[in-house]
Amino acid sequence: MAVLVSDLVTQLDTNFRDSSTNSISAAERRQALTEATVWLMENTLNDHMINTYSLNYAYGVFYYKINSAIADFLEPSDLRRAEDKHTMAATRKSPRELAEDIANESSEFAFAIERKDGNTYAVINLTDSENIQQIATFDSTTSDGGTWAADTTNSDATNVAANTDTYKQGAGSLSFDLDVSQSGNNRATISGTTSSFDLSAYLDHGYFIFWMYIPDSTYTSSVTLYWGSDSSNYWSVTATTDAEGNAIADGWNKFSFAWADATKTSSPDESAIDYIRIDLNYTGSQGDDTGYLIDDLMISEPETLTFYYLTQAIGTDTNGTNLYAYAATTDIPYFSGVYDNYKFAVCHKAAEILFRAVGLQQDADYELMKANESLKSKKEIFPTSAVKEAKSFKVKQLNFNRRKY
């Protein structure tokens, strides 16, 4: 059994005792049903609203912007590992507390939802995750099994040196400057060789992660990472945002590069990776600048997590597209075929809205009473599925000997 908006309209007409459009148009009926469905959802928040999303978690990247990926997101319900790894439930925490956990290297599996600057982020801390391997420390110009140098012929990079004052990990970082008159290619290139790494286990699904300090990002357009056997045989991928999906900013930026998105050039050998190149790309308006830094290149084995969340979509159209307002009688409410009896609460609430619109307050009060009675019975059957933020006491400044990011 399933219901459509047309079925809701029929029930609403019965409650409203009028099927004509003399005083209430068809569009106004759909609007009342939209408002009533939202009322139902906000007052139930149960399993019938749950959708799932598969999220690739790469250790070292804690913030995941979900605006586009989960456009219908309302509130979280659960975060789960694969069935054979789901030995501990994820705790929902406040963004502030989880940020502190991450800084203190907590080993607790936890997540938070952080809303800021008009964006929504899933913040995840999972230390018992898949492999992570360091590729380059950038502690000095001769670290990591080779020599790091600027391409002073085809790029604007110059003055490559070790910086032991400002870095994210280890004993230092690699600094370089820009001389934009050096070449006409609008990029700064740093490259070098490293100890040979067998990255076969990460082929086509690993994530490379590193830090770059950009003193002024006004004209920075992207960063490109190359890795391979040599300068003729490599993979490459370009990032136009940081690892969180935000615009490249002044200061430290963490970048993430998915092997699955990379372009392959010639015949690199994933079992013998020892060539790394990093390009900082910018527009023609870029001027000379100093104080760029690179630090801590890692590769992470992603783990697929299943994110359970409460949808804010009230239903779908006939093509399965999420709806946030009913537009046609063929639209499908979110509860259709799942628990069709929600229609009684929805239609009583919609009738209340319409009666108030035409000034019949006594009839409106009666329909509101019937709506609340129907809602109460549903809430007694189906408990809420929204997971609240946990409050926990912990000793500050604990170090669990885990790598910081």
C-alpha positions as CSV (number, residue, x, y, z in Angstrom):
1,M,0.0,0.0,0.0
2,A,1.2,3.5,-0.8
3,V,-0.3,7.0,-0.7
4,L,0.2,9.9,-3.1
5,V,-0.5,13.6,-2.5
6,S,-3.8,13.0,-4.3
7,D,-4.8,10.7,-1.5
8,L,-3.9,13.3,1.1
9,V,-6.0,15.9,-0.8
10,T,-9.0,13.5,-0.7
11,Q,-8.7,13.0,3.0
12,L,-8.1,16.7,3.6
13,D,-11.2,17.6,1.7
14,T,-13.2,15.2,4.0
15,N,-11.7,16.9,7.1
16,F,-12.2,20.4,5.7
17,R,-15.7,19.5,4.4
18,D,-15.2,21.1,1.1
19,S,-13.7,19.8,-2.1
20,S,-14.2,22.9,-4.2
21,T,-11.6,25.5,-5.0
22,N,-13.9,28.5,-4.3
23,S,-12.2,29.6,-1.1
24,I,-9.1,27.4,-1.0
25,S,-7.1,26.7,-4.2
26,A,-5.4,23.4,-5.1
27,A,-2.1,25.1,-4.6
28,E,-3.1,26.3,-1.1
29,R,-4.2,22.7,-0.3
30,R,-0.7,21.4,-1.3
31,Q,0.9,24.2,0.7
32,A,-1.1,23.2,3.8
33,L,-0.1,19.6,3.3
34,T,3.5,20.6,3.0
35,E,3.4,22.5,6.2
36,A,1.6,19.6,7.9
37,T,4.1,17.1,6.7
38,V,7.0,19.2,8.1
39,W,5.1,19.5,11.4
40,L,4.9,15.7,11.5
41,M,8.6,15.2,10.8
42,E,9.7,17.8,13.3
43,N,7.6,16.1,16.0
44,T,8.6,12.5,15.2
45,L,12.2,12.4,14.1
46,N,12.0,8.6,13.9
47,D,13.2,5.7,11.7
48,H,10.8,6.5,8.9
49,M,12.9,9.6,8.1
50,I,16.2,7.8,8.0
51,N,18.4,7.8,4.9
52,T,21.9,6.5,4.5
53,Y,25.1,7.8,2.9
54,S,28.4,6.0,2.3
55,L,31.3,8.3,3.3
56,N,34.9,7.5,2.5
57,Y,36.9,8.4,5.7
58,A,40.6,9.0,5.2
59,Y,42.6,9.1,8.4
60,G,44.1,12.5,8.7
61,V,41.0,14.3,7.3
62,F,38.6,14.9,10.1
63,Y,36.1,17.4,8.5
64,Y,33.8,16.4,5.6
65,K,31.6,19.0,4.0
66,I,28.2,17.4,3.3
67,N,26.2,20.2,1.8
68,S,26.0,18.8,-1.7
69,A,26.5,15.1,-0.9
70,I,23.6,15.0,1.6
71,A,21.5,18.0,0.5
72,D,18.5,16.7,2.5
73,F,20.4,16.3,5.8
74,L,18.5,17.4,8.9
75,E,20.1,15.6,11.9
76,P,22.3,12.6,12.4
77,S,21.1,9.2,13.6
78,D,24.2,7.0,13.6
79,L,27.6,6.4,12.1
80,R,28.7,2.8,11.5
81,R,31.7,0.9,10.2
82,A,31.4,-2.2,8.2
83,E,29.5,-5.0,9.9
84,D,32.6,-7.0,10.8
85,K,34.3,-3.8,12.2
86,H,31.4,-2.3,14.0
87,T,32.6,-3.3,17.5
88,M,32.0,0.1,19.1
89,A,29.2,2.5,18.6
90,A,30.2,6.0,17.5
91,T,29.5,8.7,20.1
92,R,27.9,12.0,18.9
93,K,29.7,14.9,20.6
94,S,29.5,18.7,20.3
95,P,31.9,20.2,17.6
96,R,33.8,21.9,20.4
97,E,34.4,18.7,22.4
98,L,35.3,16.7,19.3
99,A,37.8,19.4,18.2
100,E,39.4,19.0,21.6
101,D,39.5,15.2,21.3
102,I,41.2,15.5,18.0
103,A,43.8,17.9,19.3
104,N,44.4,15.6,22.3
105,E,44.7,12.5,20.1
106,S,41.7,10.8,21.7
107,S,41.2,7.2,20.5
108,E,37.4,7.3,21.0
109,F,35.3,6.7,17.9
110,A,33.1,9.8,17.7
111,F,31.5,12.3,15.4
112,A,29.9,15.7,15.5
113,I,27.9,17.9,13.2
114,E,29.3,21.4,12.8
115,R,27.4,24.1,11.0
116,K,29.4,27.3,10.1
117,D,29.6,29.9,7.4
118,G,26.5,28.4,5.7
119,N,28.0,25.0,5.5
120,T,27.5,21.7,7.2
121,Y,30.3,19.3,8.2
122,A,30.5,15.8,9.5
123,V,33.4,15.8,11.9
124,I,34.8,12.3,12.4
125,N,37.5,10.9,14.7
126,L,38.3,7.2,14.0
127,T,41.8,6.1,15.0
128,D,41.3,2.4,14.5
129,S,41.2,2.9,10.8
130,E,43.0,1.5,7.8
131,N,46.7,1.9,6.9
132,I,48.4,5.3,6.7
133,Q,52.0,5.7,5.5
134,Q,54.3,8.6,5.5
135,I,55.8,9.4,2.1
136,A,57.8,12.6,2.8
137,T,58.6,14.5,5.9
138,F,60.0,17.6,4.2
139,D,62.2,18.1,7.2
140,S,65.1,19.3,5.1
141,T,66.1,19.6,1.4
142,T,67.9,16.2,1.6
143,S,65.4,14.3,3.7
144,D,63.2,11.4,2.6
145,G,66.0,9.7,0.5
146,G,66.6,12.3,-2.1
147,T,67.0,16.0,-2.8
148,W,64.1,18.5,-2.9
149,A,64.6,21.4,-5.4
150,A,62.7,24.0,-7.2
151,D,62.1,24.0,-11.0
152,T,63.7,27.3,-11.8
153,T,63.3,26.9,-15.6
154,N,59.6,26.1,-16.0
155,S,58.2,27.5,-12.8
156,D,58.5,30.5,-10.5
157,A,59.7,28.6,-7.4
158,T,63.0,29.6,-5.9
159,N,65.0,29.6,-2.7
160,V,64.0,26.1,-1.5
161,A,65.3,25.7,2.1
162,A,64.5,23.9,5.4
163,N,62.4,25.8,7.9
164,T,62.7,24.5,11.5
165,D,60.6,27.3,13.0
166,T,57.2,26.7,11.4
167,Y,55.9,23.2,10.6
168,K,53.0,20.8,11.2
169,Q,54.8,17.6,12.0
170,G,58.3,16.2,12.5
171,A,61.3,18.5,12.8
172,G,60.7,21.0,10.1
173,S,59.1,22.0,6.8
174,L,60.3,22.9,3.3
175,S,60.1,26.6,2.4
176,F,60.2,28.3,-1.0
177,D,59.6,31.7,-2.6
178,L,58.0,33.0,-5.8
179,D,59.7,35.0,-8.4
180,V,57.0,35.5,-11.0
181,S,59.4,36.9,-13.7
182,Q,61.3,33.6,-13.6
183,S,58.9,31.8,-16.0
184,G,55.6,32.5,-17.8
185,N,53.9,29.4,-16.5
186,N,52.0,30.8,-13.5
187,R,53.1,28.0,-11.2
188,A,55.7,27.1,-8.6
189,T,57.1,23.6,-8.8
190,I,58.9,21.7,-6.1
191,S,60.0,18.1,-6.9
192,G,62.4,15.4,-5.6
193,T,62.9,11.7,-5.1
194,T,62.2,9.7,-2.0
195,S,62.9,6.3,-0.8
196,S,61.0,3.8,-2.9
197,F,57.5,2.9,-1.7
198,D,55.3,0.0,-2.7
199,L,51.9,1.6,-2.8
200,S,50.1,-1.3,-4.6
201,A,47.7,-1.6,-1.6
202,Y,46.6,2.0,-2.2
203,L,46.2,1.8,-6.0
204,D,43.1,3.7,-7.3
205,H,41.6,4.2,-3.9
206,G,44.2,5.8,-1.5
207,Y,44.2,9.4,-0.5
208,F,47.4,11.5,-0.5
209,I,47.4,14.2,2.2
210,F,49.9,17.0,2.9
211,W,50.0,20.5,4.3
212,M,50.9,23.7,2.5
213,Y,51.3,27.2,4.0
214,I,50.3,30.0,1.7
215,P,51.1,33.5,2.9
216,D,48.6,35.2,0.5
217,S,46.0,33.0,-1.3
218,T,44.3,35.8,-3.2
219,Y,45.5,34.6,-6.6
220,T,46.1,30.9,-5.8
221,S,43.9,28.8,-8.1
222,S,44.9,25.2,-7.3
223,V,47.6,22.7,-6.1
224,T,48.6,19.7,-8.2
225,L,50.3,16.6,-6.8
226,Y,52.4,14.2,-9.0
227,W,53.7,10.8,-7.9
228,G,55.3,8.0,-9.8
229,S,58.5,6.3,-10.9
230,D,60.1,9.3,-12.5
231,S,59.3,12.6,-14.1
232,S,58.0,10.9,-17.2
233,N,56.0,8.2,-15.6
234,Y,53.5,9.4,-13.0
235,W,50.0,10.0,-11.8
236,S,48.7,13.5,-11.2
237,V,45.6,15.1,-9.6
238,T,44.6,18.7,-8.9
239,A,42.8,20.2,-5.9
240,T,41.0,23.5,-6.2
241,T,39.8,23.4,-2.5
242,D,41.3,22.2,0.7
243,A,40.7,18.7,2.2
244,E,37.4,20.0,3.8
245,G,36.1,21.3,0.5
246,N,36.7,24.9,1.4
247,A,38.4,27.6,-0.6
248,I,42.1,27.8,-0.4
249,A,43.0,30.3,2.3
250,D,45.8,32.2,3.8
251,G,47.9,30.2,6.2
252,W,48.1,26.4,6.6
253,N,45.9,24.4,4.2
254,K,45.5,20.6,4.3
255,F,45.1,19.1,0.9
256,S,43.7,15.7,0.0
257,F,44.2,14.0,-3.4
258,A,42.2,10.9,-4.3
259,W,44.1,8.3,-6.4
260,A,40.8,7.4,-8.1
261,D,40.6,10.9,-9.6
262,A,44.2,10.9,-10.9
263,T,45.4,11.0,-14.5
264,K,48.0,8.4,-15.5
265,T,50.9,9.5,-17.7
266,S,53.0,6.8,-19.4
267,S,53.7,3.7,-17.3
268,P,54.4,4.4,-13.6
269,D,55.0,1.5,-11.3
270,E,52.8,1.6,-8.2
271,S,55.1,-0.8,-6.5
272,A,58.1,1.5,-6.8
273,I,57.0,5.1,-6.2
274,D,60.0,7.4,-5.6
275,Y,59.2,10.6,-7.5
276,I,57.1,13.4,-6.0
277,R,56.3,16.8,-7.5
278,I,54.0,19.5,-6.1
279,D,52.8,22.5,-8.2
280,L,51.3,25.6,-6.7
281,N,49.1,27.2,-9.4
282,Y,48.0,30.8,-9.6
283,T,46.6,33.4,-12.0
284,G,48.6,36.0,-13.9
285,S,47.9,38.6,-11.3
286,Q,50.2,36.8,-8.7
287,G,53.2,38.9,-7.6
288,D,56.5,37.9,-6.0
289,D,56.1,36.5,-2.6
290,T,58.0,34.7,0.1
291,G,57.4,32.2,2.9
292,Y,55.5,29.3,1.3
293,L,55.8,26.0,3.2
294,I,55.2,22.3,2.5
295,D,55.0,19.6,5.1
296,D,54.2,16.0,5.9
297,L,53.0,14.0,2.8
298,M,51.1,10.9,3.8
299,I,48.9,8.3,2.0
300,S,45.8,7.0,3.7
301,E,43.8,3.9,3.1
302,P,40.1,5.1,3.2
303,E,37.4,3.3,5.1
304,T,33.8,3.4,4.0
305,L,31.5,4.5,6.8
306,T,27.7,4.4,6.7
307,F,26.2,7.7,7.8
308,Y,22.6,7.3,9.0
309,Y,20.7,10.6,9.0
310,L,17.2,12.1,9.3
311,T,16.1,13.6,6.0
312,Q,14.4,17.0,5.7
313,A,12.8,16.0,2.3
314,I,9.1,15.7,2.7
315,G,8.9,13.2,-0.2
316,T,9.8,12.8,-3.8
317,D,8.3,13.4,-7.2
318,T,7.6,10.6,-9.7
319,N,11.3,10.6,-10.8
320,G,12.6,10.1,-7.2
321,T,13.9,13.6,-6.8
322,N,13.7,14.9,-3.3
323,L,11.0,17.5,-2.6
324,Y,10.7,20.1,0.1
325,A,7.3,21.3,-1.0
326,Y,4.5,19.4,-2.7
327,A,4.0,20.6,-6.3
328,A,1.7,18.0,-7.8
329,T,-0.9,15.5,-6.7
330,T,1.4,12.7,-8.1
331,D,4.1,13.6,-5.5
332,I,5.0,10.8,-3.0
333,P,5.1,11.7,0.7
334,Y,8.2,10.4,2.6
335,F,6.1,7.9,4.6
336,S,4.3,6.4,1.6
337,G,4.5,2.7,1.6
338,V,6.4,2.8,4.9
339,Y,3.7,3.8,7.3
340,D,0.7,5.2,5.4
341,N,-1.3,5.9,8.5
342,Y,0.7,9.1,9.1
343,K,-1.8,10.6,6.5
344,F,-4.4,11.0,9.3
345,A,-2.2,13.3,11.4
346,V,-1.0,15.2,8.4
347,C,-4.5,15.8,7.0
348,H,-6.0,16.9,10.4
349,K,-3.1,19.3,10.7
350,A,-3.6,20.6,7.2
351,A,-7.3,21.1,7.8
352,E,-6.4,23.1,10.9
353,I,-4.2,25.3,8.9
354,L,-6.9,25.9,6.3
355,F,-9.7,26.5,8.8
356,R,-7.6,29.2,10.5
357,A,-6.9,30.7,7.1
358,V,-10.7,31.2,6.5
359,G,-11.3,32.4,10.1
360,L,-13.1,29.3,11.5
361,Q,-11.2,29.1,14.7
362,Q,-13.4,26.5,16.5
363,D,-13.1,24.1,13.6
364,A,-9.4,24.7,13.5
365,D,-9.0,23.9,17.2
366,Y,-10.9,20.7,16.8
367,E,-8.7,19.6,13.8
368,L,-5.6,20.5,15.8
369,M,-6.8,18.3,18.7
370,K,-7.4,15.4,16.3
371,A,-3.9,16.0,14.7
372,N,-2.2,15.9,18.1
373,E,-4.1,12.8,19.2
374,S,-3.0,11.0,16.0
375,L,0.5,12.3,16.4
376,K,0.7,11.1,20.1
377,S,-0.3,7.6,19.1
378,K,2.5,7.5,16.5
379,K,5.1,8.8,18.9
380,E,4.2,6.1,21.4
381,I,4.7,3.4,18.7
382,F,7.9,4.8,17.1
383,P,10.5,6.4,19.4
384,T,12.7,9.1,18.1
385,S,15.9,8.2,16.2
386,A,17.8,11.4,16.6
387,V,21.0,10.9,18.5
388,K,21.8,13.6,21.1
389,E,25.2,15.0,21.8
390,A,26.9,13.1,24.6
391,K,28.4,14.9,27.5
392,S,31.4,13.1,29.0
393,F,34.0,13.9,31.6
394,K,37.6,13.3,30.6
395,V,41.0,14.1,32.0
396,K,42.6,16.9,29.9
397,Q,45.8,16.7,27.9
398,L,45.9,13.0,27.4
399,N,48.3,11.7,24.8
400,F,47.5,8.4,23.2
401,N,50.7,8.3,21.1
402,R,48.8,8.7,17.9
403,R,50.0,10.8,15.0
404,K,48.6,14.3,14.9
405,Y,47.0,15.9,11.9
